[in-house]
Amino acid sequence: MPKWLGDRMTRLGAVMCEAIVQRYGRDELLRRLANPFWFQSFGAVMGMDWHSSGITTSVIGALKRGLAPLSGELGVHVCGGRGAHSRKTPQELVAIGDRVGFDGDALARTSRLVAKVDSAAVQDGFDLYLHGFVVADDGKWVVVQQGMNGDRRQARRYHWLSEGLQSFVDQPHAAIEGERQGEIVNLTDRLAEASRRVQLDLLFDLGPDRIISELAAAEGRDVMRQPLLPHLVMPEHHEVRESDVIMRRLHGNLAAAATNGPSDFAELLLVPGVGRRTVRALALVAEVLHGAPCRFADPARFSLAHGGKDRHPFPVPIKVYEETIGVLGSAVRNARLGRDEKLGALERLDAQSRRLERYATGPTLKELVAAEFDQSHLLGGRSVFGWETPPAARGQTAAPRKQNRR
């Protein structure tokens, strides 16, 4: 993750979370983080490559940095992270608990148990390397952790939510992102309840020697296939294709930006320099803030707000990104003072998108992306390959690097 994008993801992620907490409350923010489709769309709208496994690491890192200064005001704390940071999660939870008043020791145990379940009770070929624990002042929490299969160069993300959690070993996940493949031992499946009970009986009644003999005798028996958990499956390709986007929804976003933006949004927010391209990005940001869960079936669409660091679907337009942060930051600051007209304008922009998508038409995805590349140098286009130059000087589009895929 280049620093120039990581810093902006930190700022945009924090202000979007603050807007969600102000409008819908902390519980709703936790619910959204537990939804793999929303989480993927959230990372995409912030300019991280929509398909890369790095979305998980970059989003958790951005929220940990961005929400830390706001934790006292919002009552939301982000712990853990990748590698060595994940192992510090229990200590962080205890320290926060001592400061705000929840049982940090109990949540530290929860953190260890959640990690143990996804590494031992769910054996799917993916080794955990990231553990993000987001907790509110009232002790409610969401866990987002990710495992990697080095042979396949694929990642799998596991989402947990304290709300409604009845058991850590019986259907505990809010969702799992990743396609079912290979042999999976999933002892958290409800169908495995008898297996869990028998394992304890074997351990206490028979001992290890008898267990080995029973296992040998069971070899070759048919195993009941387990039903799929709700999951998000990403395609093999890394570029954004028209098949990855629900075009009628994208046309609704574009139409709302063109129709509703100039007459209502720009005048209402009174932010100098906000142009048509920024309003189009804000239409997608508004949907991440206010859209229903069913709206995030095509996370690739949200990458059309601010592009991607590897130029998929186009380079990150830095000027547009900065204007988006400025507009949303202004709206949130005013809402703190009881003036929520500006956040209301964002909500109306999202509602307008849904109304217009029923009949709106527009350019193809290929045409839209080509237009973005043509004007990228004017919008401060930047990627891991450097700043964008005018089309005549650019010659041809550079091939992006390969990334880990899901």
C-alpha positions as CSV (number, residue, x, y, z in Angstrom):
1,M,0.0,0.0,0.0
2,P,1.7,3.3,-1.1
3,K,1.7,6.0,1.6
4,W,-0.1,8.5,-0.6
5,L,-3.1,6.2,-0.9
6,G,-2.9,4.8,2.7
7,D,-3.1,8.3,4.2
8,R,-6.2,9.2,2.1
9,M,-7.9,5.9,2.9
10,T,-7.3,6.7,6.6
11,R,-9.0,10.0,6.3
12,L,-11.9,8.9,4.1
13,G,-12.5,5.7,6.0
14,A,-12.7,7.6,9.3
15,V,-15.1,10.2,8.1
16,M,-17.4,7.6,6.4
17,C,-17.5,5.6,9.7
18,E,-18.3,8.8,11.6
19,A,-21.1,9.6,9.2
20,I,-22.6,6.1,9.7
21,V,-22.4,6.3,13.5
22,Q,-24.0,9.8,13.5
23,R,-26.8,8.7,11.2
24,Y,-27.4,5.1,12.2
25,G,-25.5,4.4,15.4
26,R,-22.5,2.3,16.4
27,D,-24.4,-1.0,16.2
28,E,-25.0,-0.4,12.5
29,L,-21.4,0.3,11.8
30,L,-20.5,-3.1,13.4
31,R,-23.2,-4.9,11.3
32,R,-21.8,-3.4,8.1
33,L,-18.2,-4.4,8.9
34,A,-19.6,-8.0,9.4
35,N,-21.1,-8.0,5.9
36,P,-18.4,-9.2,3.4
37,F,-20.2,-7.5,0.4
38,W,-20.3,-4.2,2.2
39,F,-16.7,-4.5,3.4
40,Q,-15.5,-5.2,-0.1
41,S,-17.4,-2.3,-1.5
42,F,-16.1,-0.1,1.4
43,G,-12.5,-0.9,0.4
44,A,-13.2,-0.4,-3.3
45,V,-14.8,3.0,-2.9
46,M,-11.7,4.1,-0.9
47,G,-9.4,3.4,-3.9
48,M,-8.0,0.0,-2.9
49,D,-8.0,-2.6,-5.7
50,W,-11.5,-4.0,-5.7
51,H,-10.3,-7.6,-6.2
52,S,-7.1,-7.7,-4.1
53,S,-6.8,-9.7,-0.9
54,G,-5.0,-6.6,0.4
55,I,-8.4,-4.9,0.8
56,T,-8.8,-6.6,4.2
57,T,-5.4,-5.5,5.5
58,S,-5.6,-1.9,4.1
59,V,-9.2,-1.3,5.4
60,I,-8.4,-2.6,8.9
61,G,-5.2,-0.6,9.0
62,A,-6.9,2.6,7.7
63,L,-9.6,2.3,10.3
64,K,-7.2,1.6,13.1
65,R,-5.3,4.8,12.3
66,G,-8.3,6.9,11.4
67,L,-10.6,6.1,14.3
68,A,-8.0,6.2,17.0
69,P,-8.3,10.0,17.4
70,L,-12.1,9.7,17.3
71,S,-12.4,6.8,19.7
72,G,-13.4,9.0,22.7
73,E,-16.1,10.7,20.7
74,L,-17.5,7.8,18.7
75,G,-16.9,5.0,21.3
76,V,-15.4,2.7,18.6
77,H,-11.9,1.1,18.9
78,V,-10.0,-0.9,16.4
79,C,-7.5,-3.5,17.7
80,G,-5.2,-6.0,16.1
81,G,-4.1,-6.1,12.5
82,R,-1.7,-8.2,10.5
83,G,1.0,-10.5,11.8
84,A,2.6,-9.3,15.0
85,H,-0.2,-6.7,15.5
86,S,-2.8,-9.5,15.6
87,R,-1.0,-11.1,18.6
88,K,-1.3,-7.8,20.5
89,T,-5.1,-7.8,20.3
90,P,-5.7,-9.2,23.8
91,Q,-3.5,-6.7,25.5
92,E,-5.1,-3.8,23.5
93,L,-8.6,-5.0,24.6
94,V,-7.6,-5.2,28.3
95,A,-6.1,-1.7,28.1
96,I,-9.2,-0.2,26.4
97,G,-11.4,-2.0,28.9
98,D,-9.6,-0.5,31.8
99,R,-10.0,2.9,30.2
100,V,-13.7,2.8,29.2
101,G,-15.2,0.3,31.6
102,F,-16.0,-3.0,29.7
103,D,-14.5,-6.4,30.7
104,G,-11.3,-6.4,28.7
105,D,-10.2,-9.8,30.0
106,A,-13.4,-11.4,28.8
107,L,-13.0,-9.8,25.3
108,A,-9.3,-10.9,25.2
109,R,-10.5,-14.4,25.7
110,T,-13.1,-13.9,22.9
111,S,-10.3,-12.7,20.6
112,R,-8.2,-15.8,21.3
113,L,-11.2,-18.1,20.9
114,V,-12.4,-16.6,17.6
115,A,-8.8,-17.0,16.2
116,K,-8.7,-20.6,17.4
117,V,-12.0,-21.5,15.9
118,D,-11.0,-20.3,12.4
119,S,-7.6,-21.9,12.6
120,A,-8.5,-25.3,14.3
121,A,-12.3,-25.9,14.1
122,V,-12.5,-24.7,10.5
123,Q,-9.7,-26.4,8.6
124,D,-10.0,-25.2,5.0
125,G,-6.4,-24.8,3.9
126,F,-6.2,-21.1,4.8
127,D,-3.7,-20.0,7.5
128,L,-4.7,-17.0,9.5
129,Y,-2.4,-14.0,9.3
130,L,-4.7,-11.1,10.1
131,H,-7.0,-10.5,13.0
132,G,-9.0,-7.2,13.3
133,F,-11.1,-6.7,16.4
134,V,-13.5,-3.7,16.4
135,V,-15.2,-3.0,19.8
136,A,-17.6,-0.4,21.0
137,D,-17.7,1.2,24.5
138,D,-20.6,-1.0,25.4
139,G,-18.6,-4.2,24.7
140,K,-20.3,-5.1,21.4
141,W,-17.8,-6.2,18.8
142,V,-17.1,-7.4,15.3
143,V,-14.1,-9.5,14.2
144,V,-12.7,-9.5,10.6
145,Q,-9.8,-12.0,10.1
146,Q,-8.2,-13.4,7.0
147,G,-6.3,-16.5,6.0
148,M,-4.0,-17.2,3.1
149,N,-3.5,-20.3,1.0
150,G,0.0,-19.9,-0.4
151,D,-0.2,-22.7,-2.9
152,R,-3.3,-21.2,-4.6
153,R,-2.3,-17.6,-3.9
154,Q,-5.8,-17.0,-2.6
155,A,-7.2,-15.4,0.6
156,R,-10.3,-16.1,2.6
157,R,-12.0,-13.6,5.0
158,Y,-14.0,-14.6,8.1
159,H,-16.6,-12.2,9.7
160,W,-17.9,-12.5,13.2
161,L,-20.5,-10.3,15.0
162,S,-21.3,-10.3,18.7
163,E,-25.0,-9.4,18.0
164,G,-27.0,-12.5,17.9
165,L,-24.0,-14.8,18.6
166,Q,-25.3,-17.8,20.5
167,S,-22.3,-20.1,20.4
168,F,-18.7,-19.9,19.3
169,V,-18.8,-23.5,17.9
170,D,-22.3,-23.7,16.3
171,Q,-22.8,-21.6,13.2
172,P,-20.9,-18.6,14.7
173,H,-19.9,-16.7,11.6
174,A,-21.7,-13.7,10.3
175,A,-20.3,-14.7,6.9
176,I,-17.2,-16.2,5.2
177,E,-15.8,-14.8,2.0
178,G,-14.4,-17.3,-0.5
179,E,-15.4,-20.1,-2.7
180,R,-15.8,-23.6,-1.2
181,Q,-13.0,-25.8,-2.6
182,G,-11.2,-28.9,-1.6
183,E,-11.8,-30.9,1.5
184,I,-13.0,-28.7,4.4
185,V,-13.3,-29.8,8.0
186,N,-15.9,-27.5,9.5
187,L,-16.7,-28.4,13.1
188,T,-18.7,-25.2,13.5
189,D,-21.4,-26.4,11.2
190,R,-24.7,-27.3,12.9
191,L,-24.6,-30.7,11.3
192,A,-21.3,-31.3,13.2
193,E,-22.9,-31.0,16.6
194,A,-22.9,-34.8,17.1
195,S,-19.3,-35.0,16.0
196,R,-18.3,-32.4,18.5
197,R,-20.1,-34.3,21.3
198,V,-18.6,-37.6,20.3
199,Q,-15.1,-36.1,20.1
200,L,-15.4,-35.1,23.8
201,D,-16.7,-38.6,24.7
202,L,-13.8,-40.2,22.8
203,L,-11.3,-38.0,24.6
204,F,-12.5,-38.6,28.1
205,D,-13.7,-42.3,27.7
206,L,-11.2,-43.8,25.3
207,G,-7.9,-42.0,25.5
208,P,-5.6,-41.2,22.6
209,D,-4.7,-44.8,21.7
210,R,-8.3,-45.9,21.2
211,I,-9.0,-42.7,19.3
212,I,-6.3,-43.6,16.7
213,S,-7.8,-47.1,16.2
214,E,-11.3,-45.6,15.8
215,L,-10.0,-43.2,13.2
216,A,-8.3,-45.9,11.3
217,A,-11.5,-47.9,11.2
218,A,-13.5,-45.0,9.9
219,E,-11.3,-44.4,6.9
220,G,-13.1,-44.7,3.6
221,R,-16.6,-44.0,5.1
222,D,-18.7,-41.4,3.3
223,V,-18.9,-38.0,4.9
224,M,-22.0,-35.8,4.8
225,R,-21.5,-32.8,2.6
226,Q,-22.0,-29.6,4.5
227,P,-24.2,-26.7,3.3
228,L,-22.5,-23.5,2.2
229,L,-22.3,-20.5,4.5
230,P,-23.1,-17.1,3.1
231,H,-20.0,-16.0,1.2
232,L,-18.7,-13.6,-1.4
233,V,-16.8,-15.2,-4.3
234,M,-14.5,-13.0,-6.3
235,P,-13.7,-13.9,-10.0
236,E,-10.3,-15.0,-11.3
237,H,-9.5,-11.8,-13.2
238,H,-8.2,-8.7,-11.6
239,E,-9.5,-6.1,-14.1
240,V,-13.1,-4.7,-13.8
241,R,-15.3,-6.2,-16.5
242,E,-18.9,-5.3,-17.4
243,S,-19.9,-8.7,-16.0
244,D,-18.7,-7.6,-12.6
245,V,-21.0,-4.5,-12.5
246,I,-24.7,-4.2,-12.3
247,M,-24.9,-1.6,-15.1
248,R,-28.4,-0.4,-14.4
249,R,-27.3,0.6,-10.9
250,L,-24.2,2.3,-12.2
251,H,-26.3,4.2,-14.7
252,G,-28.6,5.2,-11.8
253,N,-25.5,6.6,-9.9
254,L,-24.4,8.5,-13.0
255,A,-27.9,9.9,-13.7
256,A,-28.4,11.0,-10.1
257,A,-25.0,12.8,-10.1
258,A,-25.9,14.6,-13.3
259,T,-29.5,15.4,-12.4
260,N,-29.6,15.9,-8.7
261,G,-26.0,17.1,-8.1
262,P,-26.0,20.5,-9.7
263,S,-29.4,21.6,-8.5
264,D,-29.3,20.3,-5.0
265,F,-26.0,18.9,-3.8
266,A,-23.3,21.4,-4.9
267,E,-25.4,24.5,-4.0
268,L,-26.4,23.0,-0.6
269,L,-22.9,22.0,0.5
270,L,-21.3,25.3,-0.8
271,V,-17.9,23.7,-1.2
272,P,-15.8,25.6,-3.7
273,G,-14.4,23.7,-6.6
274,V,-16.6,20.6,-6.4
275,G,-17.1,19.5,-9.9
276,R,-19.3,17.1,-11.8
277,R,-16.7,14.3,-11.5
278,T,-16.6,14.6,-7.7
279,V,-20.4,14.5,-7.4
280,R,-20.3,11.3,-9.4
281,A,-17.8,9.8,-6.9
282,L,-20.0,11.0,-4.0
283,A,-23.0,9.2,-5.5
284,L,-21.1,6.0,-5.0
285,V,-19.9,7.0,-1.5
286,A,-23.5,7.9,-0.6
287,E,-24.6,4.4,-1.5
288,V,-21.9,2.8,0.8
289,L,-23.2,5.1,3.6
290,H,-26.9,4.5,3.1
291,G,-27.5,1.6,0.8
292,A,-29.3,-1.6,1.9
293,P,-27.3,-4.8,2.1
294,C,-28.7,-6.1,-1.3
295,R,-27.0,-3.1,-3.0
296,F,-23.5,-4.5,-2.6
297,A,-23.6,-7.6,-4.7
298,D,-21.3,-6.0,-7.2
299,P,-18.4,-4.4,-5.2
300,A,-16.5,-3.7,-8.4
301,R,-19.0,-0.9,-9.2
302,F,-17.7,1.1,-6.2
303,S,-14.2,1.1,-7.6
304,L,-15.5,3.6,-10.2
305,A,-15.6,6.3,-7.6
306,H,-11.8,6.6,-7.0
307,G,-10.2,4.0,-9.2
308,G,-7.5,1.7,-7.9
309,K,-3.8,1.9,-7.1
310,D,-2.9,-0.6,-9.8
311,R,-5.0,1.3,-12.5
312,H,-7.9,-1.0,-12.2
313,P,-10.3,0.2,-13.4
314,F,-8.3,3.5,-13.7
315,P,-5.7,5.4,-11.8
316,V,-6.8,7.1,-8.5
317,P,-7.9,10.7,-9.3
318,I,-6.2,12.4,-6.4
319,K,-8.0,15.7,-6.9
320,V,-11.4,14.0,-6.9
321,Y,-10.4,12.0,-3.8
322,E,-9.4,15.1,-1.9
323,E,-12.7,16.8,-2.8
324,T,-14.7,13.8,-1.7
325,I,-12.9,13.9,1.7
326,G,-13.5,17.6,1.9
327,V,-17.2,17.4,1.1
328,L,-17.9,14.5,3.5
329,G,-15.8,16.0,6.2
330,S,-17.7,19.3,6.0
331,A,-21.0,17.4,6.2
332,V,-19.9,15.4,9.3
333,R,-18.6,18.5,11.0
334,N,-21.9,20.4,10.5
335,A,-23.9,17.4,11.7
336,R,-21.9,17.5,15.0
337,L,-23.4,20.9,15.5
338,G,-26.9,19.8,14.7
339,R,-26.9,21.0,11.1
340,D,-27.5,17.8,9.2
341,E,-28.7,19.3,5.9
342,K,-25.4,18.3,4.1
343,L,-25.5,14.7,5.3
344,G,-29.2,14.8,4.2
345,A,-28.1,15.8,0.7
346,L,-25.9,12.7,0.5
347,E,-28.9,10.6,1.5
348,R,-31.1,12.2,-1.1
349,L,-28.4,11.6,-3.8
350,D,-28.4,7.9,-2.9
351,A,-32.2,7.7,-3.0
352,Q,-32.2,9.5,-6.4
353,S,-29.8,6.8,-7.8
354,R,-32.3,4.0,-6.9
355,R,-35.2,5.9,-8.5
356,L,-33.3,6.7,-11.7
357,E,-31.8,3.2,-12.3
358,R,-35.2,1.9,-13.4
359,Y,-34.9,3.7,-16.7
360,A,-31.6,5.5,-16.9
361,T,-29.2,4.7,-19.7
362,G,-25.6,5.6,-20.1
363,P,-22.1,4.7,-21.5
364,T,-20.8,1.2,-21.5
365,L,-18.2,0.3,-18.9
366,K,-15.5,0.3,-21.6
367,E,-16.5,3.8,-22.7
368,L,-16.6,5.1,-19.1
369,V,-13.2,3.7,-18.3
370,A,-11.7,5.0,-21.5
371,A,-13.0,8.5,-20.7
372,E,-11.4,8.3,-17.2
373,F,-8.0,7.4,-18.7
374,D,-8.3,10.3,-21.1
375,Q,-8.8,12.9,-18.4
376,S,-6.7,11.1,-15.7
377,H,-3.8,13.5,-16.0
378,L,-6.2,16.4,-15.4
379,L,-7.6,14.9,-12.2
380,G,-4.2,14.1,-10.6
381,G,-4.3,10.4,-11.7
382,R,-1.8,8.3,-9.7
383,S,-1.0,4.6,-9.3
384,V,1.8,2.5,-8.1
385,F,3.4,3.1,-11.5
386,G,3.5,6.9,-10.9
387,W,1.6,10.0,-12.0
388,E,-0.5,9.8,-15.2
389,T,0.7,11.8,-18.2
390,P,-1.4,13.1,-21.1
391,P,-2.6,10.3,-23.5
392,A,-0.3,11.5,-26.3
393,A,2.7,11.2,-24.1
394,R,1.5,8.0,-22.4
395,G,1.5,6.0,-25.6
396,Q,-0.1,2.9,-24.3
397,T,-1.5,1.7,-21.0
398,A,1.0,-0.1,-18.7
399,A,0.2,-3.6,-17.7
400,P,-0.6,-3.7,-13.9
401,R,1.2,-6.1,-11.6
402,K,-0.5,-9.3,-10.5
403,Q,-2.0,-9.4,-7.1
404,N,-3.2,-12.1,-4.7
405,R,-6.7,-13.1,-5.7
406,R,-9.5,-14.5,-3.7
